[in-house]
Amino acid sequence: MSAPRVVVVAEGYLVGEAIEVALSARDFEIDRMASPRSRQELVEARREISRIKAGVGLVVAEIDDLGQWRDALALIESVRMRWLVVTGSRNPARWGALVAAGCQGVVPMSAGLDVLTRTLWAVSRGGPGMPQSAREEVLAEWERLGTSRRSLILRISALSPREWQVLEQLKEGHSIKAIAETGGVSEGTVRSQVRAIRQKLNVKSQLAAVAAYQQATELNYGQTG
């Protein structure tokens, strides 16, 4: 049986290239693309993946970085196929969110090429992407955060890259004027972005938006095995 066709979506070019070379040497047929960052890029990714008829999708991301985790979640939720995530993170709640979104499994970066190869083969044949016990553990960690906190994290993760940047600058104490000057836009534009952030986060003030951002990004999860 020929090896399955795999779409590799990597945040870093060099990491993606290294995995492509390694898997190609194992006779996998690889298509590589950059991680989509916008709704339009997600539409284009879905169209391209449908065109090439890949059997498995492989996302390579450092999900301790909330932005990379957000992008991985959006891709898995938007493009329905059998996904695996390879990451250096050992954050069980974030693993659990990926599995809850439809990911077949998460493979630690430290697991090595042999483990990844076996897992890709298993997933391409309709099998599991991780042991059932590990799957249940990470899903439980995600559920343990509670409905309100999970909802907050997902609302934060759904912000656009620019909204994300503005909120980070607000958290760091920058004024609307300073953010506008840094971004080369008017203060009115930044105020409109802040209003959009407040609406998406369902909060009434700029201060509450910053507090929500801190709560979502400063969660200190335990480690999974």
N, C-alpha and C positions, 0 to 999 in steps of 0.2 A: 504494500500500500504506500502511495506517495505521501510525503509529508504535507500537512495542511498549509494553505496560504495564510499568512499572518500579517496584519496591519500593525506596525509599531508606531506608537504616538509618544514622542519623548520631548520633555521640556528642554533638555540640553542637546545640541547637535552632536557633540562628540560621544555622549552616552548612547544616543540613538544609533549612531554609526557603528559603535563598538558592538552593540547587541545585534544589529543587522548583519555584520560580518560573522559574528559567532554563530548565529542561527542559520545563516546561509551555508556555513561549513557543515551544518548538520542536515543539509538538504531541504530546509524550509524555504518556501518561496516568500520573500519579504517585500512588502510595500511600506515605505516610511513616510510619515507626514508630521508636520509641526502640530503642537497642541492648539486647538482652536480657542480663541480668546473672546469671541463675540457671537451673537446670534447668527449673523450672516456666515461666519466661518464654520459654525456648527452645521448649518444647512449645507454648506459646500462639502464638509467632511462626510455627512450622511450620504450625499449624492455620490461622492467619490468611492466610499466604501461599498455602496450598493453596486457601483459599476464594476469594481474589480472582483466582487464576489469572494471576499476573504472569509475564511472559516472561523478565525479567532482574532480578537483585538488585544493588543498588549500595550498598556499604558505604563510608561516609566516616569515616575514622579516622586519627589521628596515631599510627601504629604504632611510632614511637620510644618512646612511652609503652607499657610492657610490659602494663599493664592493658587498654588499648584493643586492642593486638595480640592479647592473649588472648581478648578478647570477639569479635573478628573471626574468629579461628580457630575458636572454638566454634560460631559461627553458620554458617560455611561448611561445617564438618564435619557439623553436625546437620541443616541444612535443605538438602536436595539440590536445587539449581537452578543456573542459569548465573549465577555471581557475578562482579562486578567490584569492585575496591577502588580508591578514590581517596584519596590520602594525600600529605602534604607530605614524608614520610620518603623518604630515598634509601638505606635500609638493605637491601642485596641479599639477605642471609641471611633477613631477616624477610619480604621479598617472596617468597623461595623457599619458605618454610614455608607461606605462603598458597596459592601455586600447587600445592605438593605436597598440600595439604588439599583441593584441588578448585576453587580460584579460576581463572577463565578468563584473568585478566590483572590487572595493576596499572597504574593511570594516575596519573602525577604531578599534584599539584594545579596545578602551574605550566603544565601542557599546554594548558589553556584549554578553553572550551566546545565549540569546533568539533571538537577531537580527541575529547573525551568523547562527543559526539553520534555521530561516525562509529564509535567503538568500540562504543557501545551498539547501534547498528544492526547492526554486524558480528556481535556476540555473539548478538543475538536471532535471527539467521539461521543460527546454528550455526558461525560463523566464529571466528577467534582473537581474544583480547582483548589481545594484545601480540605484537610480532614474535617469530618462533621463536628467533632468535639471543638476544634478551633473556630469553626464557623459559628457555632452556638455561643461560644465564649465572647467573640467580638460583637455579635449582635446584642448580647446581653449587656455589654459595656455601653453600647450606643443607647440602648433603651434605658439604662440606669441613669442617664443624664436627665431624664424626665421630659415630658412633652414640651413645656415652655422653653426650656433651654435648647432642646433640639431645634425647635421652631426658630428661635433667635439665631442660632448658628447658621441655619440654612438660609434665613433672610439675609444675613450678613454676606454669606458666600454668593448670593445671587446678585449682588451689586455689580455694576459694570466696572471695568478696569479703572476708568477715570473717577468714578464715584468712590471706588476703593482708595485711590490715591488721595483724593480730597479728604476723606475721613481719616486716613492715616496722618495727614498733615495737621488736621484739627486736633487729633490726639496728641501730637507733638507740641501743640501750643501755638501754631501759626495762625495769624489773623486772616480774615477773608481777603484783605488787601494784599498781604504777603503771598497767599496762595494764588491770587490772580496774577501778580507780577511774575511769580515763578512759572506759571503755566502760559503766560503770554495772552491772557484773556481778560475780559472786563470783570469788575467786581460783581456786576449784575449776573454774569454767566455763572460765577462761583456760587452766588446766592441761590440761583435756580437749581444748581446741582445739589446744594445742601437741602433745599426743599424736597427734591426728588428722593434724596437719601432718607429724610425723615418720613416721607410717605411710605417708602418700601420697608422701613424698619418699624413703622406704625408707632412712632414716638412724636411727642409734641414740641420738642426743643432740640437745638443743636447740642446742648450739654447732654441730653438724654441719649442722643445718637452716639456721641463719643463714649458714654458709659456702656451702652450696649455693645459697641465695638470692643471695648476693653474686656467685657465679660466673655465675649465670644472667642477672643484671641488669646486670653491669658489662662484658659483652662489647663490645668496640669494633670493630664491623664497618666495612668500607670502604664506599665510595660507588659506587652503580651509575649508569649514564648514563641 
